Amino acid sequence: MCYSDKVIITNKTTNHSKGSDPKKMKLRIITPNELLFEGDVESVTLPGTVGSFTVLNNHAPIISSLESGKIVYKDANGQTGIVVRSGFAEVSHNILSICVEI
């Protein structure tokens, strides 16, 4: 095994397109039949199979299965909830994609 006493720290800067809010992320909620929502949001709370969790801007990449419950997202119009039976969610590069059955 190799051990090192040096630590390298790098600063990553998120590249936001002109006019976009750096506190927001893209959310897309789809079913097998339709697009339920697509837009910028501040936060999303999901009913994960091992417990509810919230996704905010700059969240680490994750893929999670969802169980029956409520997806709640906060956008410019306030909070909105969608009741789902099951699904999957993926977070990557400030884009949250959710495929659900309602």
QUIURWO-V331961 format. One record per residue. OMEGA is omega in degrees with one decimal (NA if undefined). Layout:
OMEGA / OMEGA
This chain:
-177.6 / 178.7 / 179.3 / 177.0 / 179.9 / 176.7 / 178.5 / 179.3 / 177.1 / 176.0 / 175.4 / 176.8 / 178.3 / -179.5 / 179.4 / 178.8 / -177.8 / 177.7 / -179.8 / -179.3 / -177.9 / 178.5 / -175.5 / 176.2 / 178.4 / 176.7 / 174.8 / 178.0 / -179.7 / 169.1 / 175.7 / -175.2 / -173.9 / 172.8 / -179.1 / -178.7 / 171.4 / -179.8 / 178.9 / 179.5 / 176.6 / -178.7 / 177.1 / 175.1 / -172.9 / 177.5 / 179.7 / -177.8 / 176.2 / 177.5 / 179.4 / 176.7 / -178.2 / 178.0 / 176.1 / 176.7 / 179.5 / 176.2 / 176.3 / 177.0 / -178.3 / 169.1 / -176.9 / 170.8 / -178.8 / 176.4 / 179.5 / -179.7 / -175.5 / 170.3 / 179.5 / 177.5 / -179.4 / 176.8 / -177.6 / -179.5 / -177.9 / -178.8 / 177.6 / 179.0 / 175.9 / 178.3 / -178.1 / 176.5 / 179.7 / 177.8 / 178.7 / 177.6 / 175.8 / 175.3 / 177.2 / 175.6 / 178.5 / 173.1 / 178.2 / 178.4 / -178.2 / 174.8 / -172.7 / 166.7 / -179.4 / NA
